[in-house]
Amino acid sequence: MREASVILESAITCPHCGFQAVETMPTNACQYFYECKGCGTLLRPKPGDCCVFCSFGSIPCPPIQAEGGKGGCCPPARGAAG
């Protein structure tokens, strides 16, 4: 059985203005912040999500894809409020 390949591009949609941009996701880290190219709002992951791609992207981040959509993908950032 062949494993599905990981998709590296995801369309982030801003929940404030609706602007959408296709971005390449990092494979070695979670992206905790993203500045909307439409309105400048700084997006952060929703509670329970590991990154902005899991919260606002059309495709979840590579570690979540690799795990089949189960569980968290990255350890919490140092000093991050939980």
N, C-alpha and C positions, 0 to 999 in steps of 0.2 A: 504494500500500500504506500503510495507517495504522499508526502506531507504537502499541504498547500503552502505556497510561498507567501512571505510577509509583504504586505503593501506598504510602501514608504510615503506615499502622498495622501493627504487628507484635506478636505475642504472645511475650513473653520468658518462657522457662521456666528457673527456677533449677535448676542441676544438683545443688545440695546438698539442697534440701528439696522440689523439684518444684512450688513455687508458680508460678502463671502470671499475668501481668498484660499487658493490651493497652496499648501505649504508642505515641505519635506520634513518628515518627523525624524528626530534624532534616534539612533538605534542604541546608544550607549548611556542615555540619561532621560529622565522625565523632564518635560518642559512645563514648569509651574506657572509661568507668566507668558502672556501674549498680548501685544498692543494691537488693537484693531486698526487696520489701515484705512477704515472708513471714517470712524469718529474719534479714534484715539483712546478709547476706553481700555484700561488694563484688565484683561480677563485673567481669572484665577480658576483653578479646578473647583467643581462643585463638591460639597462634602461627600466623602466616600469614593471619589474619583482620584486617580493618581496624577493626572496631568490635564492640560487644557484640551488635548486631542480627544481624550476619553469623554470630556464634558461637552465640547462644542464642535468636534470634528465629525466628518462623515464616516471616517474609519478610525477605530481605536488604535492606540499606540502599539508599536511592534511587540513589546513584551506581552501585552494582553492578547494580541492576535496569536502569538506563539502558544499561549496557555489555553486557547480556545474560549477566551472571554471569561475565564474564571479567576477569581482572586485578584489581589493587588499586584502591581508590577514592580514597584520600586520601594526601597526602604524610605521611611520618612526623612525629610531634609533635617539637617541639624538645626536646632533652635526653632523649628516650626511648631507653631501652636497646634495642638491636637484636639 
